[in-house]
Amino acid sequence: MTLLEFIEYQQTIDSPLGNLARDILQDKGFPKDETEAQMITYLKHKNGFWGTLPLFEKMMIAYHQQRNEKGKRIKLSTQGNALTKEQWQFYKDYFPVDQVILVGKPNDIYKAYCLESIRKNALYFDLKSSLSLNKIKVLKEHAIQMGDATQKVTVKRAIELLTNCRYETPLKPNPEKFKELIEFLKMRIY
């Protein structure tokens, strides 16, 4: 992910970094067709002028965190593939969620798709899989099968349904994955 792609992605998130990203992209003088070094120099100057330099520094830290230790970029386009540890950490920190699709009966929810409506992506959690959290996948929303056992709900309602579900089958949710999903969703309630 380039710096420009990162800023464009951040603008989709309702957060201080998202607000800064929107300001940057609306700035007619922003040199988006120039090198990354030129963009950073411009943004340091502009954010110093705007009084948002500490927030810009946080944005740059977040941008660099989406790279691994060797400076290679983490491939964030994972459509249908399991996430690496670094990708999951990035999505955990920056993936916006405004709705959740839950799959299963009221007494046995076994899948959750965390949706971000702007780019129409979804993080897929198989709650009963014994596999690690790295097996969480990113899908396009249109790939999700909607049927009688699916319901699209708000993030807050998804937390309520998941935590109040009795899971009345022999196979229970993976505790680690379930806890991670609930914490992930709680961070998305504004």
C-alpha positions as CSV (number, residue, x, y, z in Angstrom):
1,M,0.0,0.0,0.0
2,T,1.5,3.3,-1.0
3,L,1.2,6.4,1.1
4,L,-1.5,7.8,-1.2
5,E,-3.5,4.5,-1.0
6,F,-3.1,4.6,2.8
7,I,-4.5,8.1,3.0
8,E,-7.3,7.2,0.6
9,Y,-8.1,4.2,2.8
10,Q,-8.0,6.3,6.0
11,Q,-10.6,8.8,4.6
12,T,-13.2,6.0,4.8
13,I,-12.8,5.7,8.6
14,D,-14.8,7.9,11.0
15,S,-11.8,8.9,13.2
16,P,-9.3,11.7,13.7
17,L,-7.0,10.1,11.2
18,G,-9.9,9.8,8.8
19,N,-10.7,13.5,9.2
20,L,-7.0,14.4,8.5
21,A,-7.0,12.1,5.5
22,R,-10.1,13.8,4.1
23,D,-8.5,17.3,4.7
24,I,-5.3,16.1,2.9
25,L,-7.2,14.8,-0.1
26,Q,-9.3,18.0,-0.4
27,D,-6.2,20.1,-0.3
28,K,-5.8,21.3,-3.9
29,G,-2.1,21.8,-3.4
30,F,-1.4,18.2,-2.2
31,P,1.2,16.7,-4.6
32,K,-0.5,13.3,-5.1
33,D,1.2,12.7,-8.4
34,E,4.7,13.3,-6.9
35,T,7.1,11.0,-5.0
36,E,6.3,9.8,-1.5
37,A,9.2,11.9,-0.2
38,Q,7.7,15.0,-1.8
39,M,4.3,14.2,-0.4
40,I,5.7,13.8,3.1
41,T,7.7,17.0,3.0
42,Y,4.6,18.9,1.8
43,L,2.4,17.2,4.5
44,K,4.9,18.0,7.3
45,H,4.8,21.7,6.3
46,K,1.1,21.8,5.8
47,N,0.3,20.0,9.0
48,G,2.6,22.3,10.9
49,F,0.7,25.2,9.5
50,W,-2.7,23.5,10.3
51,G,-1.6,22.7,13.8
52,T,-2.1,19.0,13.2
53,L,1.5,17.8,13.2
54,P,1.0,15.4,16.1
55,L,-1.9,13.8,14.3
56,F,0.1,13.6,11.1
57,E,2.9,11.9,13.0
58,K,0.4,9.3,14.2
59,M,-0.7,8.8,10.6
60,M,2.8,8.2,9.5
61,I,3.4,5.7,12.4
62,A,0.2,3.9,11.3
63,Y,1.4,3.9,7.7
64,H,4.8,2.5,8.6
65,Q,3.1,-0.2,10.8
66,Q,1.4,-1.6,7.8
67,R,4.9,-2.6,6.6
68,N,6.9,-5.5,8.0
69,E,10.3,-5.2,9.7
70,K,12.3,-5.4,6.5
71,G,10.5,-2.4,5.1
72,K,8.5,-4.4,2.6
73,R,4.9,-3.4,2.2
74,I,2.3,-5.7,3.6
75,K,0.0,-6.9,0.9
76,L,-3.5,-5.8,2.1
77,S,-5.4,-7.1,-0.9
78,T,-6.2,-10.6,0.4
79,Q,-9.6,-11.3,-1.3
80,G,-10.6,-14.8,0.0
81,N,-7.2,-15.6,1.5
82,A,-6.3,-16.0,5.1
83,L,-4.6,-13.0,6.7
84,T,-1.0,-13.0,7.9
85,K,-0.3,-11.9,11.5
86,E,0.8,-8.4,10.2
87,Q,-2.3,-8.1,8.0
88,W,-4.6,-9.0,10.8
89,Q,-3.0,-6.4,13.1
90,F,-3.4,-3.8,10.4
91,Y,-7.1,-4.7,9.8
92,K,-7.7,-4.9,13.5
93,D,-6.4,-1.3,13.9
94,Y,-7.8,0.3,10.8
95,F,-10.7,-1.7,9.2
96,P,-13.9,0.3,9.6
97,V,-17.0,-1.7,10.4
98,D,-20.5,-0.3,10.1
99,Q,-22.6,-3.5,9.9
100,V,-22.3,-7.2,10.6
101,I,-23.8,-10.2,8.9
102,L,-24.4,-13.0,11.3
103,V,-25.0,-16.6,10.1
104,G,-26.8,-19.2,12.1
105,K,-29.9,-19.7,14.2
106,P,-30.5,-17.5,17.2
107,N,-29.2,-20.2,19.5
108,D,-26.2,-21.1,17.4
109,I,-24.4,-18.3,15.5
110,Y,-21.4,-19.8,13.7
111,K,-20.1,-17.1,11.2
112,A,-19.7,-13.3,11.3
113,Y,-18.9,-11.0,8.4
114,C,-17.8,-7.5,9.5
115,L,-18.8,-5.1,6.8
116,E,-17.4,-1.8,5.7
117,S,-19.9,-0.3,3.3
118,I,-17.7,2.2,1.4
119,R,-15.4,-0.3,-0.3
120,K,-17.9,-3.2,0.2
121,N,-15.4,-5.4,1.9
122,A,-16.0,-7.9,4.8
123,L,-13.8,-9.6,7.3
124,Y,-15.0,-13.2,7.7
125,F,-14.8,-14.9,11.0
126,D,-15.6,-18.7,11.2
127,L,-16.4,-18.7,14.9
128,K,-16.3,-22.5,15.4
129,S,-13.0,-23.1,13.5
130,S,-10.2,-24.4,15.6
131,L,-7.7,-22.6,13.3
132,S,-5.9,-19.6,14.5
133,L,-7.0,-16.0,14.1
134,N,-4.8,-15.7,11.1
135,K,-7.5,-17.7,9.2
136,I,-9.7,-14.7,9.2
137,K,-10.4,-13.7,5.6
138,V,-11.3,-10.6,3.7
139,L,-14.1,-11.0,1.1
140,K,-16.2,-8.7,-1.1
141,E,-19.6,-8.2,0.3
142,H,-21.3,-9.5,-2.8
143,A,-19.7,-12.9,-2.2
144,I,-21.6,-13.4,1.0
145,Q,-24.5,-15.9,0.6
146,M,-27.6,-14.3,2.1
147,G,-30.3,-16.8,3.2
148,D,-32.8,-17.7,5.9
149,A,-30.1,-18.1,8.5
150,T,-28.4,-14.7,7.8
151,Q,-29.1,-11.3,9.3
152,K,-27.5,-7.9,8.7
153,V,-27.3,-5.9,12.0
154,T,-25.5,-2.9,13.5
155,V,-22.2,-3.5,15.3
156,K,-23.9,-2.9,18.7
157,R,-26.7,-5.4,17.9
158,A,-24.1,-8.0,16.7
159,I,-22.3,-7.8,20.0
160,E,-25.6,-8.3,21.9
161,L,-26.6,-11.2,19.7
162,L,-23.2,-12.9,19.9
163,T,-22.7,-12.5,23.6
164,N,-26.3,-13.5,24.4
165,C,-26.3,-16.5,22.1
166,R,-26.6,-19.9,24.0
167,Y,-24.7,-21.9,21.4
168,E,-26.9,-25.0,22.0
169,T,-24.9,-27.4,19.8
170,P,-22.0,-29.7,20.8
171,L,-19.5,-27.6,18.8
172,K,-18.9,-24.3,20.6
173,P,-17.2,-21.1,19.3
174,N,-13.4,-21.0,19.4
175,P,-12.9,-19.0,22.7
176,E,-9.8,-17.1,21.3
177,K,-11.5,-16.2,18.0
178,F,-14.8,-15.3,19.8
179,K,-13.1,-13.0,22.3
180,E,-11.0,-11.3,19.5
181,L,-14.2,-10.7,17.4
182,I,-16.1,-9.2,20.4
183,E,-13.1,-6.9,21.2
184,F,-12.7,-6.0,17.5
185,L,-16.4,-5.0,17.3
186,K,-16.4,-3.1,20.6
187,M,-13.6,-0.9,19.2
188,R,-16.0,0.0,16.3
189,I,-18.8,1.4,18.4
190,Y,-18.8,5.2,18.2
